[in-house]
Amino acid sequence: MPDTDLNAEPSLQISYTEDGRSGTIHYASPETTFDMWYELAIPPAVADIGIPEPRYWEARTKTSLPQREAILRLIGQQVINDKLAGDGYYLFNDQTMTVYSGKKPDTA
């Protein structure tokens, strides 16, 4: 699945509140708003972002669980666009998204 760019969805906004080595990512759309914490990570990672677990997703974000992956991909790509000077990629599990600089290594 290709990454989504916020430019294709002008009604969506991601903003940041920075507090030294950590902060908050604010997601806003016409349907919902929610916040996620982040902190700078140990290389090769750049940042770790705390994301709502699937079992809490709908309550925390007011969006349906089937939308979770698309929203997280959009957030991950926008963080790369906003905060990295060059290539980057992200990986996420149930609780955390990790953003890396550089090209994503082949997993084959």
SEDRENFI-413082 format. One record per residue: residue number from 1; residue in one letter; chain; x, y, z of N, C-alpha, C, O in turn. Coordinates in steps of 0.05 Angstrom, whole numbers. Layout:
// SEDRENFI-413082
+------+------+-------+--------+--------+--------+--------+--------+--------+--------+--------+--------+--------+--------+--------+
: resi : resn : chain :    npx :    npy :    npz :   capx :   capy :   capz :    cpx :    cpy :    cpz :    opx :    opy :    opz :
+------+------+-------+--------+--------+--------+--------+--------+--------+--------+--------+--------+--------+--------+--------+
:  NUM :    A :     A :      X :      Y :      Z :      X :      Y :      Z :      X :      Y :      Z :      X :      Y :      Z :
...
+------+------+-------+--------+--------+--------+--------+--------+--------+--------+--------+--------+--------+--------+--------+
//
This chain:
// SEDRENFI-413082
+------+------+-------+--------+--------+--------+--------+--------+--------+--------+--------+--------+--------+--------+--------+
: resi : resn : chain :    npx :    npy :    npz :   capx :   capy :   capz :    cpx :    cpy :    cpz :    opx :    opy :    opz :
+------+------+-------+--------+--------+--------+--------+--------+--------+--------+--------+--------+--------+--------+--------+
:    1 :    M :     A :     17 :    -24 :      0 :      0 :      0 :      0 :     18 :     25 :      0 :     36 :     27 :     16 :
:    2 :    P :     A :     13 :     44 :    -18 :     29 :     68 :    -19 :     24 :     86 :      5 :      2 :     85 :     17 :
:    3 :    D :     A :     44 :    102 :     12 :     40 :    120 :     34 :     22 :    143 :     25 :     21 :    150 :      1 :
:    4 :    T :     A :      8 :    154 :     44 :    -11 :    176 :     38 :      2 :    202 :     45 :     16 :    205 :     65 :
:    5 :    D :     A :     -2 :    222 :     28 :      8 :    249 :     33 :    -14 :    267 :     42 :    -36 :    267 :     30 :
:    6 :    L :     A :     -9 :    283 :     62 :    -30 :    302 :     72 :    -38 :    321 :     50 :    -61 :    332 :     52 :
:    7 :    N :     A :    -22 :    327 :     31 :    -29 :    346 :     10 :    -54 :    337 :     -5 :    -68 :    353 :    -16 :
:    8 :    A :     A :    -58 :    310 :     -6 :    -82 :    299 :    -19 :   -107 :    303 :     -2 :   -129 :    301 :    -12 :
:    9 :    E :     A :   -104 :    308 :     23 :   -126 :    312 :     42 :   -122 :    338 :     57 :   -113 :    339 :     79 :
:   10 :    P :     A :   -129 :    361 :     44 :   -123 :    387 :     56 :   -138 :    391 :     83 :   -131 :    409 :     98 :
:   11 :    S :     A :   -159 :    376 :     88 :   -174 :    380 :    113 :   -161 :    366 :    137 :   -169 :    370 :    160 :
:   12 :    L :     A :   -140 :    350 :    132 :   -125 :    337 :    154 :   -102 :    354 :    162 :    -89 :    366 :    145 :
:   13 :    Q :     A :    -96 :    354 :    188 :    -73 :    370 :    197 :    -58 :    354 :    218 :    -70 :    340 :    235 :
:   14 :    I :     A :    -32 :    356 :    217 :    -15 :    345 :    238 :      3 :    367 :    247 :     16 :    381 :    231 :
:   15 :    S :     A :      4 :    371 :    273 :     21 :    392 :    285 :     36 :    379 :    309 :     30 :    357 :    317 :
:   16 :    Y :     A :     55 :    395 :    319 :     73 :    384 :    339 :     76 :    404 :    362 :     76 :    428 :    358 :
:   17 :    T :     A :     78 :    393 :    386 :     86 :    409 :    409 :    111 :    396 :    418 :    111 :    372 :    426 :
:   18 :    E :     A :    133 :    411 :    418 :    159 :    400 :    425 :    168 :    408 :    453 :    163 :    431 :    461 :
:   19 :    D :     A :    180 :    389 :    467 :    189 :    394 :    494 :    216 :    381 :    498 :    218 :    360 :    511 :
:   20 :    G :     A :    237 :    392 :    486 :    263 :    380 :    487 :    265 :    355 :    471 :    261 :    356 :    446 :
:   21 :    R :     A :    270 :    332 :    483 :    273 :    307 :    470 :    247 :    291 :    467 :    247 :    268 :    458 :
:   22 :    S :     A :    225 :    304 :    473 :    199 :    291 :    471 :    178 :    311 :    464 :    184 :    335 :    461 :
:   23 :    G :     A :    153 :    303 :    461 :    132 :    321 :    455 :    106 :    307 :    448 :    103 :    284 :    455 :
:   24 :    T :     A :     89 :    321 :    433 :     63 :    311 :    426 :     58 :    316 :    397 :     65 :    337 :    386 :
:   25 :    I :     A :     46 :    296 :    383 :     37 :    298 :    356 :      7 :    301 :    357 :     -7 :    285 :    369 :
:   26 :    H :     A :     -3 :    322 :    345 :    -32 :    328 :    345 :    -43 :    322 :    317 :    -34 :    333 :    297 :
:   27 :    Y :     A :    -63 :    304 :    316 :    -77 :    296 :    292 :   -104 :    309 :    292 :   -119 :    307 :    311 :
:   28 :    A :     A :   -112 :    323 :    270 :   -138 :    335 :    268 :   -149 :    330 :    240 :   -136 :    334 :    220 :
:   29 :    S :     A :   -174 :    322 :    239 :   -189 :    319 :    215 :   -218 :    329 :    220 :   -224 :    334 :    243 :
:   30 :    P :     A :   -235 :    331 :    200 :   -262 :    340 :    205 :   -277 :    320 :    224 :   -296 :    328 :    238 :
:   31 :    E :     A :   -269 :    295 :    224 :   -282 :    275 :    240 :   -272 :    273 :    269 :   -288 :    266 :    287 :
:   32 :    T :     A :   -247 :    279 :    274 :   -235 :    274 :    300 :   -210 :    290 :    305 :   -198 :    301 :    287 :
:   33 :    T :     A :   -202 :    291 :    330 :   -175 :    300 :    338 :   -165 :    282 :    359 :   -180 :    272 :    376 :
:   34 :    F :     A :   -139 :    277 :    359 :   -127 :    261 :    380 :    -97 :    267 :    381 :    -85 :    277 :    362 :
:   35 :    D :     A :    -85 :    261 :    404 :    -56 :    266 :    408 :    -41 :    240 :    413 :    -53 :    221 :    423 :
:   36 :    M :     A :    -15 :    240 :    406 :      2 :    218 :    412 :     29 :    229 :    422 :     38 :    250 :    412 :
:   37 :    W :     A :     41 :    216 :    441 :     67 :    225 :    451 :     89 :    215 :    432 :     85 :    196 :    417 :
:   38 :    Y :     A :    112 :    229 :    432 :    135 :    219 :    418 :    160 :    226 :    435 :    159 :    244 :    452 :
:   39 :    E :     A :    181 :    211 :    429 :    207 :    217 :    441 :    229 :    210 :    421 :    226 :    192 :    405 :
:   40 :    L :     A :    250 :    225 :    423 :    273 :    219 :    405 :    284 :    192 :    413 :    283 :    184 :    436 :
:   41 :    A :     A :    294 :    177 :    393 :    302 :    150 :    397 :    332 :    146 :    393 :    346 :    165 :    385 :
:   42 :    I :     A :    341 :    123 :    400 :    370 :    116 :    396 :    374 :    107 :    367 :    358 :     91 :    357 :
:   43 :    P :     A :    395 :    117 :    354 :    400 :    110 :    326 :    402 :     79 :    323 :    413 :     66 :    341 :
:   44 :    P :     A :    393 :     68 :    301 :    386 :     82 :    276 :    358 :     95 :    275 :    351 :    108 :    256 :
:   45 :    A :     A :    342 :     91 :    296 :    316 :    104 :    297 :    319 :    134 :    302 :    339 :    143 :    313 :
:   46 :    V :     A :    299 :    149 :    294 :    298 :    177 :    299 :    279 :    184 :    321 :    285 :    200 :    339 :
:   47 :    A :     A :    255 :    171 :    320 :    235 :    177 :    341 :    217 :    153 :    345 :    212 :    137 :    327 :
:   48 :    D :     A :    207 :    151 :    369 :    186 :    131 :    376 :    161 :    147 :    382 :    161 :    167 :    396 :
:   49 :    I :     A :    138 :    137 :    371 :    113 :    150 :    374 :     94 :    130 :    388 :     91 :    108 :    378 :
:   50 :    G :     A :     82 :    138 :    410 :     62 :    121 :    423 :     35 :    123 :    408 :     24 :    144 :    406 :
:   51 :    I :     A :     25 :    100 :    399 :      0 :    100 :    384 :    -21 :     84 :    399 :    -14 :     66 :    414 :
:   52 :    P :     A :    -46 :     91 :    396 :    -67 :     76 :    410 :    -68 :     47 :    401 :    -68 :     41 :    377 :
:   53 :    E :     A :    -69 :     29 :    420 :    -71 :      0 :    414 :    -97 :     -5 :    400 :   -116 :     10 :    404 :
:   54 :    P :     A :    -99 :    -27 :    384 :   -124 :    -33 :    370 :   -148 :    -34 :    389 :   -169 :    -25 :    382 :
:   55 :    R :     A :   -144 :    -46 :    412 :   -167 :    -49 :    430 :   -177 :    -22 :    441 :   -200 :    -20 :    451 :
:   56 :    Y :     A :   -160 :     -1 :    441 :   -168 :     26 :    450 :   -172 :     46 :    427 :   -180 :     68 :    431 :
:   57 :    W :     A :   -166 :     37 :    403 :   -166 :     55 :    380 :   -191 :     71 :    377 :   -190 :     96 :    376 :
:   58 :    E :     A :   -214 :     58 :    375 :   -239 :     72 :    371 :   -246 :     92 :    393 :   -256 :    114 :    388 :
:   59 :    A :     A :   -241 :     84 :    418 :   -247 :    101 :    440 :   -229 :    126 :    441 :   -238 :    148 :    446 :
:   60 :    R :     A :   -203 :    122 :    435 :   -184 :    144 :    436 :   -185 :    162 :    412 :   -180 :    186 :    414 :
:   61 :    T :     A :   -191 :    151 :    388 :   -189 :    167 :    364 :   -216 :    175 :    352 :   -218 :    192 :    335 :
:   62 :    K :     A :   -237 :    161 :    361 :   -264 :    166 :    349 :   -265 :    159 :    320 :   -281 :    171 :    305 :
:   63 :    T :     A :   -248 :    141 :    311 :   -249 :    130 :    284 :   -251 :    100 :    285 :   -244 :     88 :    306 :
:   64 :    S :     A :   -260 :     88 :    264 :   -263 :     59 :    264 :   -236 :     44 :    262 :   -217 :     55 :    251 :
:   65 :    L :     A :   -236 :     20 :    273 :   -211 :      4 :    273 :   -202 :     -1 :    244 :   -177 :     -1 :    240 :
:   66 :    P :     A :   -219 :     -6 :    225 :   -209 :    -11 :    198 :   -194 :     14 :    186 :   -179 :     11 :    167 :
:   67 :    Q :     A :   -198 :     38 :    197 :   -184 :     61 :    187 :   -156 :     64 :    200 :   -140 :     80 :    191 :
:   68 :    R :     A :   -150 :     48 :    220 :   -126 :     51 :    236 :   -101 :     51 :    219 :    -84 :     70 :    221 :
:   69 :    E :     A :    -97 :     31 :    203 :    -72 :     29 :    187 :    -69 :     52 :    168 :    -47 :     63 :    166 :
:   70 :    A :     A :    -90 :     61 :    155 :    -88 :     83 :    136 :    -80 :    109 :    151 :    -64 :    125 :    141 :
:   71 :    I :     A :    -92 :    113 :    174 :    -86 :    138 :    189 :    -58 :    137 :    199 :    -44 :    157 :    198 :
:   72 :    L :     A :    -49 :    114 :    209 :    -21 :    112 :    219 :     -1 :    115 :    196 :     20 :    127 :    200 :
:   73 :    R :     A :     -7 :    105 :    173 :     11 :    109 :    150 :     12 :    139 :    142 :     34 :    149 :    136 :
:   74 :    L :     A :    -10 :    152 :    143 :    -11 :    180 :    137 :      6 :    196 :    157 :     22 :    213 :    149 :
:   75 :    I :     A :      2 :    190 :    183 :     18 :    203 :    203 :     48 :    198 :    200 :     64 :    216 :    201 :
:   76 :    G :     A :     55 :    173 :    196 :     83 :    166 :    193 :     96 :    180 :    170 :    118 :    191 :    172 :
:   77 :    Q :     A :     82 :    181 :    147 :     94 :    195 :    124 :     96 :    225 :    128 :    115 :    237 :    120 :
:   78 :    Q :     A :     76 :    236 :    141 :     77 :    265 :    146 :     99 :    272 :    166 :    112 :    293 :    162 :
:   79 :    V :     A :    104 :    256 :    186 :    126 :    261 :    204 :    153 :    261 :    189 :    170 :    277 :    194 :
:   80 :    I :     A :    156 :    241 :    171 :    180 :    240 :    154 :    182 :    266 :    138 :    204 :    278 :    137 :
:   81 :    N :     A :    160 :    274 :    124 :    161 :    298 :    108 :    168 :    323 :    124 :    183 :    340 :    115 :
:   82 :    D :     A :    157 :    324 :    148 :    161 :    348 :    165 :    187 :    349 :    179 :    199 :    371 :    183 :
:   83 :    K :     A :    198 :    326 :    188 :    220 :    326 :    207 :    246 :    315 :    197 :    267 :    319 :    210 :
:   84 :    L :     A :    246 :    302 :    174 :    271 :    291 :    164 :    281 :    306 :    139 :    264 :    314 :    123 :
:   85 :    A :     A :    306 :    309 :    137 :    318 :    321 :    113 :    327 :    299 :     95 :    351 :    291 :     95 :
:   86 :    G :     A :    309 :    288 :     80 :    315 :    265 :     62 :    297 :    242 :     66 :    275 :    244 :     76 :
:   87 :    D :     A :    307 :    218 :     58 :    291 :    194 :     60 :    286 :    185 :     88 :    302 :    192 :    107 :
:   88 :    G :     A :    264 :    171 :     92 :    258 :    159 :    118 :    237 :    138 :    114 :    224 :    136 :     93 :
:   89 :    Y :     A :    233 :    123 :    134 :    211 :    103 :    134 :    203 :     98 :    163 :    215 :    108 :    182 :
:   90 :    Y :     A :    181 :     84 :    166 :    170 :     79 :    193 :    160 :     50 :    194 :    153 :     38 :    174 :
:   91 :    L :     A :    160 :     40 :    218 :    149 :     14 :    224 :    131 :     17 :    248 :    137 :     33 :    266 :
:   92 :    F :     A :    109 :      2 :    249 :     92 :      4 :    273 :     81 :    -23 :    281 :     78 :    -41 :    264 :
:   93 :    N :     A :     76 :    -26 :    307 :     63 :    -50 :    318 :     38 :    -40 :    332 :     27 :    -19 :    326 :
:   94 :    D :     A :     29 :    -55 :    352 :      4 :    -48 :    366 :      6 :    -23 :    383 :    -13 :     -9 :    387 :
:   95 :    Q :     A :     31 :    -17 :    393 :     33 :      5 :    412 :     52 :     28 :    403 :     50 :     50 :    413 :
:   96 :    T :     A :     70 :     23 :    385 :     91 :     42 :    378 :     96 :     44 :    348 :     96 :     23 :    335 :
:   97 :    M :     A :    101 :     68 :    339 :    111 :     72 :    312 :    139 :     83 :    315 :    144 :    101 :    331 :
:   98 :    T :     A :    158 :     71 :    300 :    186 :     80 :    301 :    192 :     92 :    274 :    188 :     79 :    253 :
:   99 :    V :     A :    204 :    116 :    274 :    211 :    130 :    249 :    242 :    128 :    247 :    256 :    133 :    266 :
:  100 :    Y :     A :    251 :    121 :    223 :    279 :    118 :    217 :    287 :    136 :    194 :    270 :    142 :    177 :
:  101 :    S :     A :    312 :    145 :    194 :    322 :    161 :    171 :    335 :    141 :    151 :    344 :    120 :    159 :
:  102 :    G :     A :    336 :    150 :    126 :    348 :    133 :    105 :    328 :    116 :     91 :    304 :    119 :     95 :
:  103 :    K :     A :    338 :     99 :     73 :    320 :     82 :     58 :    314 :     57 :     73 :    331 :     47 :     88 :
:  104 :    K :     A :    290 :     47 :     70 :    281 :     22 :     84 :    297 :     -1 :     73 :    298 :     -6 :     49 :
:  105 :    P :     A :    310 :    -17 :     92 :    325 :    -40 :     82 :    307 :    -61 :     70 :    283 :    -63 :     77 :
:  106 :    D :     A :    318 :    -76 :     50 :    302 :    -98 :     39 :    297 :   -118 :     60 :    315 :   -125 :     75 :
:  107 :    T :     A :    272 :   -128 :     60 :    265 :   -149 :     80 :    264 :   -176 :     67 :    257 :   -196 :     80 :
:  108 :    A :     A :    270 :   -178 :     41 :    269 :   -204 :     28 :    292 :   -221 :     34 :    294 :   -244 :     24 :
+------+------+-------+--------+--------+--------+--------+--------+--------+--------+--------+--------+--------+--------+--------+
//
